[in-house]
Amino acid sequence: MSTLEIPPPPRRPARARIARALFERSVAGLERLEVIAPDGRPLRRQPGAPRMEIRSDAFFHRLAASGKIGFGEAYVAAEWAADDLAGVLSAFAERLSHLVPRPLQRLRRIYEPLQPRVERNTPAGARANIARHYDLSNDLFAAFLDETMTYSCAVFEPGDSLADAQRRKYDAICDLAGVGEGDHVLEIGTGWGGMAMHAAATRGCRVTSITISREQKQLAEQRVRAAGLERRVEILLCDYRQLYGRFDKIVSIEMFEAVGEEYWPEYFAVCDRLLAPGGRMALQTITMPDDRYRASRRSYTWVHKYIFPGGLIPSERAIARALERGSRLRVSSATEIGHHYPATLRAWRERFLARFDEVRGLGFDETFRRTWEYYLASCEAGFRHGAIGDVQLMLERR
Ligand SMILES: C[S@@+](CC[C@H](N)C(=O)[O-])C[C@H]1O[C@@H](n2cnc3c(N)ncnc32)[C@H](O)[C@@H]1O
């Protein structure tokens, strides 16, 4: 089932030598990292720190050919290994902007790949992008998510299981939107129905929830029926741009990252059109600081190539600008919850690795295992260092 393949890197010895020199210079400045060269020599010695072991010179060829994308590809191709992958990636995340020397950073536009046009989030493009991730297999996601099947940042209190923390997050989102008895709530981005079911069961509301993943719709509907909530929760296979109606409240959890910058004002215009007078919206989204967002908004990264085609993480300022351009909605409160993401991601990664034999039985191979291990660990590293955050916003009409 997994069709991922990492071909060998192009061999250009002179460039690989330059890449190696730049890499050695960068790691010399990193804190809490031990790095071992392919010949077993330490490039940076720091006993007790997370250890990166470069196993093949192919690593430097990949760095030379495709920079940070090559760094991830080399992990997947087993050209380097780590005793604590998230720890190693955290050490790099800390100095992300210094890894590439300044003069080369200015030339980034020339040498960095751009998003392929087919990955733009037109309605057809969005369907294809979402299918590549969410239609992989419901059983794959069930293997590593908790029983609520929630695929977004949880909010932990001491003693919480992952499922408790996901329900706590759902409650916070319901409170933010002011969801109450008798409300008709729109959810944009169903996942597998966890939020819709929780809101209907605990708040006495009706929920219409939309997704553009066929697999998700099928399983979410099954779960709604199994919970006896089919009269309160409907799941539609529908792009947000194609929805009509009037809703008392809107909630959307970590779906905005799939919208794409060119569609942000339209997304908010749609929310404004669908929201009843006096209604409120709760939006949870991953964010990054505005300077990083501006520097990287056109970058095509490893995560785009292998995990989330068409994805783009906004900054809170960029969200505020898009709200102003597309709607009468404005941010009336913001709660940062990104510090809960490392624990969420770690729980997913531990479950994914522990249950990989089952996942292998679904048809996913070793390349897939390393790809998803790298994905979950690199996100954890990003959140640990505040390179990315996660925010719950309350949106109201001015
Ligand atoms: C990261 S998942 C989050 C799911 C869920 N909210 C949760 O917290 O578990 C993103 C969701 O957004 C949905 N989505 C992405 N693009 C969409 C679009 N254009 N229209 C409607 N739903 C979309 C996906 O199908 C998926 O269900």
Ligand as a Chemical Component Dictionary entry (heavy atoms), coordinates in Angstrom:
data_LIG
# 
_chem_comp.id                   LIG 
_chem_comp.type                 NON-POLYMER 
_chem_comp.pdbx_formal_charge   0 
_chem_comp.three_letter_code    LIG 
# 
loop_
_chem_comp_atom.comp_id 
_chem_comp_atom.atom_id 
_chem_comp_atom.alt_atom_id 
_chem_comp_atom.type_symbol 
_chem_comp_atom.charge 
_chem_comp_atom.model_Cartn_x 
_chem_comp_atom.model_Cartn_y 
_chem_comp_atom.model_Cartn_z 
_chem_comp_atom.pdbx_ordinal 
LIG C1  C1  C 0  -6.044  17.537 10.918 1  
LIG S1  S1  S 1  -7.670  16.995 10.482 2  
LIG C2  C2  C 0  -8.481  17.521 11.964 3  
LIG C3  C3  C 0  -9.671  16.709 12.222 4  
LIG C4  C4  C 0  -10.456 16.999 13.494 5  
LIG N1  N1  N 0  -10.901 18.376 13.522 6  
LIG C5  C5  C 0  -9.684  16.624 14.730 7  
LIG O1  O1  O 0  -9.322  17.534 15.492 8  
LIG O2  O2  O -1 -9.476  15.443 14.953 9  
LIG C6  C6  C 0  -8.221  18.151 9.196  10 
LIG C7  C7  C 0  -9.640  17.924 8.706  11 
LIG O3  O3  O 0  -9.989  18.985 7.802  12 
LIG C8  C8  C 0  -10.690 18.466 6.693  13 
LIG N2  N2  N 0  -10.565 19.373 5.532  14 
LIG C9  C9  C 0  -9.425  19.757 4.922  15 
LIG N3  N3  N 0  -9.693  20.560 3.863  16 
LIG C10 C10 C 0  -11.048 20.703 3.823  17 
LIG C11 C11 C 0  -11.932 21.422 2.977  18 
LIG N4  N4  N 0  -11.470 22.131 1.940  19 
LIG N5  N5  N 0  -13.240 21.373 3.238  20 
LIG C12 C12 C 0  -13.722 20.641 4.286  21 
LIG N6  N6  N 0  -12.934 19.931 5.133  22 
LIG C13 C13 C 0  -11.605 19.957 4.907  23 
LIG C14 C14 C 0  -10.021 17.117 6.463  24 
LIG O4  O4  O 0  -10.833 16.294 5.650  25 
LIG C15 C15 C 0  -9.868  16.640 7.911  26 
LIG O5  O5  O 0  -11.094 16.058 8.330  27 
# 
loop_
_chem_comp_bond.comp_id 
_chem_comp_bond.atom_id_1 
_chem_comp_bond.atom_id_2 
_chem_comp_bond.value_order 
_chem_comp_bond.pdbx_ordinal 
LIG C1  S1  SING 1  
LIG S1  C2  SING 2  
LIG S1  C6  SING 3  
LIG C2  C3  SING 4  
LIG C3  C4  SING 5  
LIG C4  N1  SING 6  
LIG C4  C5  SING 7  
LIG C5  O1  DOUB 8  
LIG C5  O2  SING 9  
LIG C6  C7  SING 10 
LIG C7  O3  SING 11 
LIG C7  C15 SING 12 
LIG O3  C8  SING 13 
LIG C8  N2  SING 14 
LIG C8  C14 SING 15 
LIG N2  C9  SING 16 
LIG N2  C13 SING 17 
LIG C9  N3  DOUB 18 
LIG N3  C10 SING 19 
LIG C10 C11 SING 20 
LIG C10 C13 DOUB 21 
LIG C11 N4  SING 22 
LIG C11 N5  DOUB 23 
LIG N5  C12 SING 24 
LIG C12 N6  DOUB 25 
LIG N6  C13 SING 26 
LIG C14 O4  SING 27 
LIG C14 C15 SING 28 
LIG C15 O5  SING 29 
# 
